[in-house]
Amino acid sequence: MTEATTRPAPITITDAAFERVKTLLAQRGTPSVGIRISIRTKGCSGLSYALEYADEKNPMDEIMEREGITILIDPKATLFILGTEMDYVEEKMQSGFIFRNPNEKGRCGCGKSFHV
């Protein structure tokens, strides 16, 4: 008999980020399956993080669940975000989600895109 192995989640979501996702989903007004994290090709450095409401699960999505909230990760993003921490910060002049990714080799000057 073999033991089932569980793989670590590709991304860690801080309590602040989780609470913000929970709030956004509750305020949307339309039922959602959850929120999807993906990577888009854009910006000075080539890649940027994208968050969007997910109205359905895609067959290849990586699925993370916590307290009834579903976080979906686009399969094309998984290799780029392994080991990443997603956080939510509120400061005087701005607030938003930030990603601390140990795989990043650099960021553009404005901080909106990265490369690995």
C-alpha positions as CSV (number, residue, x, y, z in Angstrom):
1,M,0.0,0.0,0.0
2,T,1.4,3.4,-0.9
3,E,0.8,6.6,0.9
4,A,-0.8,9.5,-0.9
5,T,1.6,12.4,-1.2
6,T,0.4,16.0,-1.2
7,R,2.4,18.6,-3.0
8,P,2.9,22.0,-1.5
9,A,0.7,24.8,-2.9
10,P,2.5,26.7,-5.7
11,I,1.7,30.0,-4.0
12,T,1.3,31.2,-0.4
13,I,-1.5,33.6,0.3
14,T,-1.2,35.8,3.4
15,D,-4.1,36.4,5.7
16,A,-4.4,40.0,4.5
17,A,-4.6,38.9,0.8
18,F,-7.1,36.1,1.7
19,E,-9.3,38.5,3.5
20,R,-9.2,41.0,0.6
21,V,-10.1,38.2,-1.9
22,K,-13.0,37.1,0.4
23,T,-14.3,40.8,0.5
24,L,-14.0,41.2,-3.3
25,L,-15.9,38.0,-4.0
26,A,-18.6,39.0,-1.5
27,Q,-18.9,42.5,-3.0
28,R,-19.0,41.3,-6.6
29,G,-22.8,40.8,-6.7
30,T,-22.5,37.9,-9.2
31,P,-21.7,34.4,-8.0
32,S,-18.1,33.3,-8.7
33,V,-16.3,30.0,-8.5
34,G,-13.4,32.0,-7.0
35,I,-10.5,34.1,-8.2
36,R,-7.9,33.1,-10.8
37,I,-4.2,34.0,-10.7
38,S,-2.5,34.0,-14.1
39,I,0.5,35.5,-15.8
40,R,0.2,37.8,-18.8
41,T,2.8,38.8,-21.4
42,K,3.0,42.6,-21.1
43,G,5.0,45.4,-19.6
44,C,8.7,46.4,-20.0
45,S,10.1,43.2,-18.5
46,G,7.7,40.8,-20.3
47,L,5.4,39.3,-17.7
48,S,2.8,40.6,-15.2
49,Y,0.5,39.0,-12.6
50,A,-3.2,39.0,-13.3
51,L,-6.1,38.4,-10.9
52,E,-9.6,38.0,-12.2
53,Y,-13.0,36.6,-11.1
54,A,-13.4,33.0,-12.1
55,D,-16.9,32.1,-13.3
56,E,-15.9,28.5,-14.0
57,K,-13.1,26.1,-13.3
58,N,-10.9,25.2,-16.2
59,P,-9.9,21.5,-16.4
60,M,-6.2,22.2,-15.9
61,D,-6.4,24.9,-13.2
62,E,-4.5,24.3,-10.0
63,I,-7.1,24.5,-7.2
64,M,-6.5,25.8,-3.7
65,E,-9.3,26.1,-1.2
66,R,-9.4,27.8,2.2
67,E,-12.5,28.5,4.3
68,G,-14.8,28.0,1.4
69,I,-12.9,30.3,-0.9
70,T,-11.4,28.9,-4.1
71,I,-8.2,30.2,-5.6
72,L,-7.5,28.9,-9.2
73,I,-4.1,29.1,-10.7
74,D,-3.8,29.1,-14.5
75,P,-1.6,26.1,-15.5
76,K,0.6,28.4,-17.7
77,A,1.4,30.4,-14.6
78,T,2.3,27.6,-12.2
79,L,6.0,27.3,-13.1
80,F,6.5,31.1,-13.0
81,I,5.0,31.5,-9.5
82,L,6.3,28.4,-7.6
83,G,7.2,29.6,-4.1
84,T,5.6,33.0,-4.5
85,E,3.8,34.8,-1.7
86,M,0.7,36.9,-2.5
87,D,0.0,39.7,-0.1
88,Y,-2.3,42.7,0.2
89,V,-1.0,46.0,1.4
90,E,-2.8,49.2,2.3
91,E,-0.6,52.4,2.4
92,K,-1.5,56.1,2.4
93,M,-1.1,56.6,-1.3
94,Q,-2.0,53.1,-2.7
95,S,-3.3,49.7,-1.9
96,G,-3.2,46.4,-3.8
97,F,-2.0,42.9,-4.1
98,I,1.7,42.4,-4.2
99,F,3.7,39.2,-5.2
100,R,7.0,38.3,-3.7
101,N,8.4,35.8,-6.1
102,P,11.8,34.2,-5.5
103,N,12.0,33.2,-9.2
104,E,12.0,36.8,-10.5
105,K,15.3,37.8,-12.0
106,G,14.3,41.4,-12.4
107,R,11.5,44.0,-12.6
108,C,10.9,47.0,-14.7
109,G,11.4,50.4,-13.2
110,C,7.7,51.0,-12.6
111,G,7.3,47.6,-10.9
112,K,4.4,46.5,-13.0
113,S,6.2,43.6,-14.8
114,F,8.9,41.1,-14.2
115,H,11.0,38.4,-15.9
116,V,12.3,35.1,-14.7
